[in-house]
Amino acid sequence: MDQYEVVIIGAGAAGLMCAATAAARGRRVLLLDNSKKIGKKILMSGGGRCNFTNLDVTPENYVSDNPHFCKSALKRYTQWDFIALVQEYGIAYHEREHGQLFCDGSAREILDMLMAECNKVNVSLIKGCEIESISHASAYHIHTAQGVYQTESLVIATGGLSIPTMGSSGFGYDIARQFGLSVLSQRAGLVPFTFSDQMKGVTERLSGIALPVSITSRTRTFSEQLLFTHRGLSGPVVLQISNYWKPGDEIEIDLLPGVDAEAWLLSLKNEHPKGLLKNLLAKRLPKKLALEWVALNWAESGERIMVELPDQQLKRIAEQLNGWVLKPAGTEGYRTAEVTLGGVDTDELSSKTMESKRQPGLFFIGEVMDVTGHLGGFNFQWAWSSGYAAGQYV
């Protein structure tokens, strides 16, 4: 039986950060991963360029049953700390909209940096290691096909259920339950919407069209690009709002954000009295979308010239342009979800150390717990911050 002071299960973003941090304190650390290729989510993120953090990280960028839980870790290991590490390794990066930071080159540079940090403090790594069971008496015993490992500090960094083709599973939740911790129900987050009503045909016909909109659900509003797809609605704005949407909810789309649609339509009536509504809408909306939208919502009005449309009717049309209400049938689910909402209840954990309050020596970091970031580098920042926080105490 091999003995270590710290064993971390999961060599993703959070696990690698925790391993490097703990080993830098002189701890003997073993990192186990069931995959033969580690860091898959790092490598695929940001279109292969890794949106590794954001310039403006606040607790408001996170979804959790306890919105205060993330504050301590985010304050102790900030985006500036990670940026400093990236700069130390000479990794070129750039800012995109909303403060998102991406590598100029490849996401591989971030993974290589984390591996270098682990290697220089002698972290042991075993890949392709299937965990058979975990037991605890005076210490934790991790039973694997490669042998049994004993440790006083066990860190679960196994991620959530998103993108199962990359090896994700509910393993971390099972371990939490095994040791009596509460696990909140999970659902797909940062995920596209699907439709089963007439909108299904509309989105199929509009597939590939994108435009800036605002979407509101459950009092939250995001303003970014919307993308129509063969399966429904996607794009950054949809992924963002999906973290707040729940099955059965409606969403409200402002197709003309920042524009008073009523005033605009009334001015069009004056300027183009003989113009058709569907054609005039194409002055601000993609033509194909304008035609589909009118056919779906105002088919009869769309064929009439503006002077024939009463002001009250234009007002109702305007209200719908600024507040198009749709009811998604669901989401694309974990297959394409970037994150998993829910997970290990943060009330069970110390916000300072990430350690279980009821099971000493057992830690949870990253996506496995009930802390989910918005799109834009926030989930990676949570991995760095929570991994560092636990690494300081394991």
C-alpha positions in Angstrom: 0.0 0.0 0.0 1.4 3.4 -1.0 1.0 6.2 1.4 0.6 9.9 0.5 -0.3 13.0 2.6 -2.7 14.2 -0.1 -4.6 12.2 -2.8 -6.5 14.2 -5.4 -9.0 12.5 -7.7 -9.4 14.3 -11.0 -6.5 15.9 -12.9 -8.6 18.7 -14.5 -8.2 22.4 -13.9 -9.1 22.4 -10.2 -7.2 19.2 -9.4 -4.0 20.4 -11.1 -4.1 23.7 -9.3 -4.7 22.0 -5.9 -1.9 19.5 -6.5 0.7 22.2 -7.4 -0.4 24.3 -4.4 -0.3 21.5 -1.9 3.0 20.1 -3.1 4.6 23.6 -3.0 3.9 23.5 0.7 6.0 20.3 1.0 3.1 17.9 1.0 3.5 14.5 -0.7 0.8 14.6 -3.3 -0.7 11.9 -5.6 -3.0 12.9 -8.5 -5.3 10.2 -10.0 -7.3 10.5 -13.2 -9.4 7.9 -14.9 -8.5 9.2 -18.3 -5.2 8.5 -20.2 -5.3 12.1 -21.4 -5.7 14.7 -18.7 -7.1 18.2 -19.0 -9.5 17.5 -21.9 -11.8 20.4 -20.8 -8.9 22.8 -20.7 -7.8 21.8 -24.2 -11.3 22.1 -25.8 -12.3 25.3 -24.1 -12.6 28.6 -25.9 -12.4 26.9 -29.3 -9.0 25.4 -28.3 -7.7 28.7 -27.0 -8.9 28.4 -23.4 -10.8 31.3 -21.9 -8.8 30.9 -18.7 -10.2 33.8 -16.7 -11.9 37.2 -16.8 -10.7 40.7 -16.0 -13.9 41.3 -13.9 -14.6 38.5 -11.5 -17.2 39.1 -8.9 -19.4 36.8 -6.7 -22.3 38.0 -8.9 -20.9 36.0 -11.7 -21.7 32.7 -9.9 -24.9 30.7 -9.4 -25.2 28.8 -6.1 -27.8 28.1 -3.4 -25.4 30.0 -1.2 -24.3 33.0 -3.1 -21.8 34.0 -0.4 -19.8 30.7 -0.4 -17.5 31.6 -3.3 -16.4 35.0 -1.9 -13.6 33.8 0.3 -11.8 31.7 -2.2 -12.2 34.2 -5.1 -10.7 36.9 -2.8 -7.7 34.8 -1.8 -6.8 33.6 -5.3 -7.9 36.2 -7.8 -7.9 36.5 -11.6 -4.8 38.7 -11.2 -2.9 35.8 -9.4 -3.6 33.5 -12.3 -2.8 36.1 -14.9 0.5 36.6 -13.1 1.2 32.9 -13.4 0.4 33.0 -17.1 2.7 35.9 -17.6 5.5 34.2 -15.7 5.4 31.4 -18.3 5.4 33.9 -21.1 2.1 32.8 -22.5 0.7 35.4 -24.9 -3.0 36.2 -24.4 -5.6 38.7 -25.5 -8.9 40.2 -24.2 -12.2 39.7 -26.0 -15.5 41.2 -25.2 -16.7 41.4 -21.6 -13.2 41.0 -20.2 -12.7 37.4 -21.4 -9.0 36.4 -21.6 -7.9 33.8 -24.2 -4.5 32.4 -25.2 -3.1 33.8 -28.5 -1.9 30.3 -29.3 -3.3 27.1 -27.9 -5.0 26.0 -24.8 -2.2 23.4 -24.6 0.0 26.2 -23.1 -2.3 26.4 -20.0 -2.3 22.7 -19.5 1.5 22.5 -20.0 1.9 25.4 -17.5 -0.1 23.6 -14.9 1.8 20.3 -15.5 5.1 22.2 -15.2 3.9 23.6 -11.8 3.1 20.1 -10.6 6.3 18.6 -11.9 8.6 21.1 -10.3 7.2 20.3 -6.8 7.2 16.5 -7.5 3.5 15.7 -7.8 2.9 12.1 -8.6 0.4 11.5 -11.4 -1.3 8.2 -12.4 -3.4 8.4 -15.5 -5.9 5.8 -16.7 -6.6 5.0 -13.0 -10.1 3.6 -12.3 -11.3 4.1 -8.8 -13.0 0.9 -7.5 -13.9 2.1 -4.0 -13.0 4.4 -1.2 -13.0 3.6 2.5 -12.1 5.4 5.6 -11.0 4.2 9.1 -8.2 6.3 10.6 -7.2 7.3 7.0 -8.7 7.2 3.5 -8.0 4.1 1.4 -8.5 4.5 -2.4 -8.8 1.1 -4.0 -7.9 1.0 -7.7 -6.9 -1.5 -10.3 -3.3 -0.3 -9.9 -3.3 -0.8 -6.1 -4.4 0.8 -2.9 -3.4 4.3 -1.8 -3.7 5.6 1.7 -4.0 9.3 2.6 -5.0 11.6 5.4 -6.4 14.2 3.0 -8.6 13.2 0.1 -9.6 15.8 -2.5 -12.5 15.2 -5.0 -12.0 17.2 -8.2 -14.0 15.0 -10.6 -16.1 17.7 -12.2 -19.8 17.4 -13.1 -21.9 15.6 -15.6 -21.4 17.9 -18.6 -20.0 16.4 -21.9 -20.0 12.7 -20.9 -18.0 11.8 -24.0 -15.0 13.4 -22.2 -15.4 10.9 -19.3 -17.5 13.0 -16.9 -19.7 11.0 -14.5 -21.5 11.4 -11.2 -18.6 9.8 -9.3 -17.9 12.9 -7.1 -21.5 13.1 -6.1 -21.5 9.3 -5.1 -18.4 9.9 -2.9 -20.2 12.9 -1.2 -23.3 10.8 -0.5 -21.1 7.8 0.7 -19.8 10.0 3.5 -23.2 11.5 4.3 -22.9 14.9 2.5 -26.0 16.5 1.0 -25.9 16.7 -2.8 -28.2 19.2 -4.6 -30.0 18.1 -7.8 -28.1 18.6 -11.0 -29.0 20.0 -14.4 -27.2 21.1 -17.5 -25.9 24.7 -17.5 -24.5 27.0 -20.2 -26.5 25.0 -22.7 -28.6 25.7 -25.9 -32.4 25.6 -25.8 -34.5 23.2 -27.9 -38.2 23.6 -29.0 -41.0 21.1 -29.8 -43.6 23.6 -31.0 -43.8 25.6 -34.3 -40.5 27.3 -33.2 -38.7 24.1 -34.1 -39.3 24.7 -37.8 -38.5 28.4 -37.5 -35.1 27.8 -35.9 -34.3 25.1 -38.5 -35.0 27.5 -41.3 -33.1 30.3 -39.6 -30.1 28.1 -38.7 -26.8 30.0 -38.9 -28.4 33.5 -38.4 -27.0 35.5 -35.5 -27.8 38.9 -34.0 -27.4 40.8 -30.7 -30.4 40.6 -28.4 -31.3 40.7 -24.7 -32.9 37.7 -23.1 -34.7 37.7 -19.7 -35.7 34.7 -17.6 -36.6 34.8 -13.9 -35.6 38.4 -13.4 -32.1 37.9 -15.0 -31.2 39.6 -18.2 -28.2 39.1 -20.5 -27.3 41.0 -23.7 -25.1 39.2 -26.2 -25.3 37.3 -29.5 -28.2 34.9 -30.2 -27.6 32.1 -32.7 -30.4 30.1 -34.4 -29.5 26.5 -34.9 -31.1 23.4 -36.5 -31.9 22.2 -32.9 -33.1 25.5 -31.4 -31.4 28.6 -29.9 -27.8 29.0 -28.9 -25.1 31.6 -28.8 -23.5 33.3 -25.7 -26.8 35.0 -24.6 -28.7 31.7 -24.5 -25.9 29.9 -22.7 -25.8 32.6 -20.1 -29.6 32.7 -19.5 -29.8 28.9 -19.4 -28.1 28.9 -15.9 -31.3 30.7 -14.6 -34.0 29.0 -16.8 -35.9 26.0 -15.4 -38.1 23.6 -17.3 -41.5 25.2 -17.9 -40.2 28.7 -17.8 -40.7 31.2 -20.6 -38.0 33.4 -21.9 -38.4 37.0 -23.2 -36.3 38.1 -26.1 -35.7 41.8 -27.0 -34.9 41.6 -30.7 -34.1 45.3 -30.8 -32.1 46.0 -27.5 -31.7 49.7 -26.9 -34.3 50.6 -29.5 -37.8 51.9 -28.6 -39.6 49.7 -31.1 -42.9 51.6 -30.9 -41.3 55.0 -31.7 -39.3 53.3 -34.5 -42.4 51.7 -36.1 -44.4 54.9 -35.9 -41.6 56.8 -37.6 -41.5 54.1 -40.3 -45.2 54.6 -40.9 -44.6 58.3 -41.5 -41.5 57.8 -43.7 -42.6 54.7 -45.6 -46.4 54.7 -45.5 -46.7 52.3 -48.5 -43.9 49.9 -47.3 -44.7 46.4 -46.1 -44.1 45.7 -42.4 -42.1 42.6 -43.1 -39.8 44.4 -45.5 -39.3 47.4 -43.2 -38.4 45.2 -40.3 -35.5 43.9 -42.4 -33.9 47.4 -42.0 -32.9 46.4 -38.5 -33.2 42.6 -38.4 -31.7 40.0 -40.7 -34.1 39.7 -43.7 -34.8 36.0 -43.3 -35.5 36.5 -39.6 -37.8 39.5 -40.3 -39.9 37.4 -42.7 -40.1 34.4 -40.4 -40.9 36.5 -37.4 -43.8 38.3 -39.1 -45.1 35.1 -40.6 -45.1 33.5 -37.2 -46.6 36.3 -35.2 -48.3 38.8 -37.5 -48.9 37.0 -40.8 -51.9 39.1 -41.8 -50.3 42.5 -40.8 -47.1 41.6 -42.6 -48.8 41.7 -46.0 -50.4 45.2 -45.4 -48.7 48.5 -46.0 -47.8 50.6 -43.0 -50.5 53.3 -43.5 -53.2 50.6 -43.2 -51.9 49.5 -39.8 -53.5 51.3 -36.8 -51.1 52.9 -34.3 -52.5 50.6 -31.6 -51.6 47.5 -33.6 -48.1 48.9 -34.3 -47.8 49.3 -30.5 -48.7 45.6 -30.0 -46.2 44.6 -32.6 -43.5 46.8 -31.0 -44.2 45.3 -27.6 -43.5 41.9 -29.1 -40.3 43.1 -30.9 -39.0 44.3 -27.5 -40.4 41.3 -25.7 -40.8 38.2 -27.8 -42.0 35.5 -25.4 -41.0 31.9 -26.1 -41.2 28.7 -24.2 -38.3 26.3 -24.7 -39.2 22.6 -24.6 -35.9 21.9 -22.9 -32.1 22.1 -23.4 -29.6 20.0 -25.3 -28.7 18.5 -22.0 -25.3 17.3 -20.7 -24.2 16.3 -24.2 -23.3 19.9 -25.1 -23.6 21.6 -21.7 -20.4 23.4 -20.7 -21.1 23.0 -16.9 -23.3 21.3 -14.4 -25.5 23.2 -12.1 -26.1 21.9 -8.6 -23.8 19.4 -6.9 -22.3 19.0 -3.4 -24.1 21.3 -1.1 -21.8 24.2 -0.1 -23.5 24.3 3.3 -21.6 21.0 3.9 -18.2 22.6 3.2 -15.9 25.2 4.7 -15.7 28.2 2.4 -12.2 28.8 3.6 -10.7 25.3 3.1 -13.3 23.4 0.9 -13.2 20.7 3.6 -16.3 18.7 4.6 -17.7 20.0 7.9 -18.8 16.5 8.9 -16.0 14.3 7.4 -12.5 15.5 8.3 -9.9 15.3 5.6 -12.4 15.1 2.7 -12.3 18.1 0.3 -14.4 19.1 -2.8 -13.2 21.6 -5.4 -14.3 22.9 -8.8 -17.4 21.9 -10.7 -18.4 19.0 -8.4 -19.8 21.5 -5.8 -22.8 23.8 -6.1 -20.9 26.8 -7.6 -21.4 27.5 -11.3 -19.9 30.5 -13.2 -21.3 32.5 -16.0 -19.8 32.1 -19.5 -16.6 34.0 -19.9 -13.8 32.3 -17.9 -15.5 32.3 -14.6 -15.7 28.5 -14.2 -12.0 28.2 -14.8 -11.4 31.0 -12.2 -13.5 29.0 -9.7 -11.3 26.0 -10.5 -8.1 28.0 -9.8 -9.5 29.7 -6.7 -11.1 26.6 -5.0 -8.2 24.4 -6.0 -5.8 26.9 -4.4 -7.9 27.3 -1.3 -8.0 23.6 -0.6 -4.3 23.3 -1.6 -3.4 25.6 1.3 -5.0 23.3 3.9 -4.8 19.7 2.8 
